[in-house]
Amino acid sequence: RSMDCGLLYNNIGACYDMLDRVTEAIESFQRARDVFQFQFGMSHPRTATVMRNLSRVKNRKFDFTVSFAERKPTACPPSLLGKPKKTGKKGKKGGKGKKGGKKKK
């Protein structure tokens, strides 16, 4: 494993973090941490950055605050109000002739 691999794992973890996929982000950051610890040791700045990212995501994993955004009411569409639509035709649909016309024998 090389430094490039560690950077990739760190970037993938950041992408998962932005998508709120916390479990995958933690796994990626842990892999990056393992690579950087092996390559550079605990005192290197890259290792510290990955450790900071990992702790931030782990803290977010257990943050269960719930908030609701205010929503403005919207107008109800006329089709849901049950009002009949006005049409230009009169009478029953599909009927032939006029009402009260001649009867056949």
Salt bridges, closest charged atoms under 4 A:
ASP17 OD2 - ARG56 NH1 2.62
ASP17 OD1 - ARG60 NH1 2.25
ASP20 OD1 - ARG60 NH2 2.67
GLU24 OE2 - ARG21 NH2 3.37
ASP34 OD1 - ARG33 NH2 3.56
